[in-house]
Amino acid sequence: MKSLDRAATVVDHGGSLGRARALFPHAPQPFVDLSTGINPHSYPFFNLPATALSRLPEAARVRELAEVAASVYDAPSAANVVATPGTQILLPRVASLASPGKALVLGPTYAEHQRAAAIAGHAVTEVDDFEVLAGADLAIIVNPNNPDGRIIERKKLLDLAGKLRAKGGLLVVDEAFMDVGPRAESLAGDVEQGGIVVLRSFGKFFGLAGLRLGFALA
């Protein structure tokens, strides 16, 4: 029942200034929005040709995007990269890669991972002890963590992935903030070992939040 309740709960991700203004109509303007992790200093933009806004992306351009992402994130190859309209859509799909069972999320962290795992049919618990994650069928870690910046060493993550893989489990590492973290701790280059999915977010570092873009590396 708790899993069903959690799945039905809509998590407020922040970022809605319209909702904030409605709740606090007399607040001083402009708002200083600290509710999202999107980089407010966007990557330098350039003039787009009109065709960029009038055509659907060709499959070849998607492959090109995967190749660039593999290079930027140090994934083994473009074949290990799935590009999607934001990482949010990926969460329940990735959680579904593990058969419904016991999902453990290392917290405190981004609450949507718990909801997504529940949607995928898992019994979900947030834990604060890394060692406990070895008992999961699905273990989820945000690294570097949101909101406290906690970093789990790559070696420890690989050891955990090995334990989970031995019993058919899955380790999901959300590296949304790794672009400004210690890249040596990323698991992006290790996904060929199996049983590991790494999530990367475009907007956290590059900004351009209106461009919905995220990646799964597996």
C-alpha positions in Angstrom: 0.0 0.0 0.0 2.8 2.4 0.8 4.3 1.8 -2.6 1.0 2.6 -4.3 0.5 5.7 -2.2 4.0 6.9 -3.1 3.4 6.2 -6.8 0.3 8.3 -6.7 2.0 11.3 -5.0 3.0 14.1 -7.4 6.3 15.5 -6.4 6.8 19.2 -6.8 10.1 19.7 -8.5 10.1 23.5 -8.1 10.9 25.9 -10.9 7.4 27.2 -11.3 7.5 30.9 -10.7 3.9 31.2 -11.7 2.9 29.0 -8.8 5.2 30.8 -6.5 3.7 34.2 -7.4 0.2 32.8 -6.8 1.2 31.5 -3.3 3.0 34.7 -2.4 1.4 37.5 -4.4 3.0 40.3 -2.2 6.5 39.0 -2.2 9.3 41.3 -3.5 10.2 40.9 -7.1 12.1 39.5 -8.9 12.1 36.1 -7.3 15.5 34.4 -6.6 14.6 30.9 -7.6 16.6 28.3 -5.6 14.2 25.5 -6.2 15.9 23.9 -9.2 19.4 22.6 -10.0 19.4 24.2 -13.5 22.4 26.2 -14.3 21.2 29.8 -14.7 24.3 30.7 -16.8 23.5 28.9 -20.0 26.0 27.6 -22.4 26.6 30.3 -25.2 23.8 30.0 -27.7 24.2 30.5 -31.4 21.9 31.4 -34.4 19.8 28.4 -35.3 18.7 27.8 -38.9 14.9 28.0 -39.4 14.8 24.3 -40.3 15.8 23.5 -36.7 12.4 24.6 -35.6 10.4 23.2 -38.6 11.5 19.6 -38.9 11.6 16.6 -36.7 15.2 15.4 -35.9 16.5 12.9 -38.4 17.7 9.5 -37.0 21.2 10.3 -38.2 21.3 13.4 -36.0 20.1 11.4 -33.0 23.0 9.0 -33.6 25.3 12.0 -33.9 24.0 13.3 -30.5 24.7 9.9 -28.9 28.3 10.0 -30.2 28.8 13.5 -28.8 27.3 12.5 -25.5 29.5 9.4 -25.3 32.5 11.5 -25.8 31.5 14.2 -23.3 30.5 11.7 -20.6 33.3 9.1 -21.2 30.9 6.3 -22.1 32.4 3.4 -24.0 30.6 4.2 -27.2 27.4 5.8 -28.7 25.8 2.3 -28.5 25.8 2.7 -24.7 23.9 6.0 -24.9 20.1 6.6 -25.0 19.0 10.2 -25.5 15.6 11.2 -24.2 13.5 14.4 -23.6 14.8 14.8 -20.1 15.9 12.3 -17.5 12.5 12.5 -15.8 10.9 10.2 -18.4 13.6 7.7 -17.8 13.2 7.0 -14.1 10.3 4.6 -14.1 11.5 2.9 -17.3 15.0 2.3 -15.9 13.5 1.1 -12.6 11.5 -1.4 -14.7 14.7 -3.1 -15.9 14.8 -4.9 -12.5 11.9 -7.3 -11.7 9.6 -5.9 -9.0 11.3 -6.5 -5.7 13.1 -4.5 -3.0 14.3 -1.1 -4.1 16.5 0.9 -1.8 17.3 4.6 -2.3 20.3 6.2 -0.6 19.0 9.3 1.1 18.2 11.9 1.8 18.0 12.7 -1.9 15.8 13.6 -4.9 12.4 12.2 -4.0 11.3 11.3 -7.5 13.5 8.2 -7.5 11.3 6.6 -4.8 8.1 7.4 -6.7 9.5 6.1 -10.0 10.6 2.8 -8.4 7.1 2.4 -6.9 5.5 3.0 -10.3 7.7 0.2 -11.6 6.2 -2.1 -8.9 9.0 -2.1 -6.3 8.7 -2.0 -2.6 10.7 1.2 -1.9 12.6 2.3 1.2 15.0 5.3 1.6 18.0 4.3 3.6 21.0 6.3 5.0 23.5 3.5 5.2 25.4 2.7 2.0 26.2 -0.9 3.1 22.5 -1.8 3.3 22.1 -1.3 -0.5 23.7 -4.6 -1.1 20.5 -6.2 0.0 18.4 -4.6 -2.7 17.2 -5.8 -6.0 17.3 -2.3 -7.2 19.7 0.2 -5.6 19.6 3.9 -6.5 22.2 6.5 -5.7 22.5 10.2 -6.7 26.2 10.9 -7.0 27.1 13.7 -6.3 24.0 13.8 -4.2 21.2 16.4 -4.2 20.9 18.2 -1.8 24.0 17.7 0.3 26.7 17.1 -2.3 27.7 13.7 -0.8 30.0 11.7 -3.1 30.4 7.9 -3.1 33.7 6.6 -4.4 33.7 4.8 -7.7 35.4 1.8 -6.2 32.6 1.4 -3.6 30.0 1.7 -6.4 31.7 -0.9 -8.5 31.9 -3.3 -5.6 28.2 -2.7 -4.9 27.3 -3.2 -8.6 29.2 -6.6 -8.6 27.2 -7.8 -5.6 23.9 -6.8 -7.2 24.8 -8.2 -10.6 25.6 -11.6 -9.1 22.0 -11.9 -8.1 20.4 -10.3 -11.1 20.0 -6.9 -9.4 20.5 -3.4 -10.8 22.5 -0.3 -9.7 21.2 3.0 -10.9 23.5 6.0 -10.4 22.0 9.5 -11.1 25.0 11.6 -12.1 23.0 14.7 -12.9 25.6 16.9 -11.1 28.7 15.0 -12.1 29.7 17.7 -14.6 30.7 19.9 -11.6 31.8 16.9 -9.5 34.9 14.7 -9.5 34.7 13.0 -12.9 37.1 10.2 -11.7 34.2 8.9 -9.5 31.8 8.6 -12.5 30.6 5.1 -13.5 30.0 6.2 -17.1 32.9 4.3 -18.4 32.0 1.1 -16.5 28.5 0.4 -17.8 29.8 -2.4 -20.1 30.3 -4.5 -17.0 26.5 -4.9 -16.8 23.9 -4.3 -14.1 24.7 -0.5 -14.1 22.7 2.4 -15.5 24.1 5.9 -15.3 21.8 8.9 -15.8 23.1 12.2 -17.0 21.2 15.5 -17.2 21.9 18.2 -19.8 20.4 21.3 -18.1 22.2 21.0 -14.7 25.5 22.1 -16.3 24.7 23.4 -19.8 21.6 25.3 -18.8 19.2 25.8 -21.8 16.4 24.4 -19.7 13.9 24.8 -22.5 15.8 22.1 -24.4 14.5 18.9 -22.7 17.4 16.5 -22.9 18.8 13.7 -20.8 20.7 10.5 -21.2 20.9 7.0 -19.9 24.2 5.2 -20.2 24.0 1.4 -20.0 
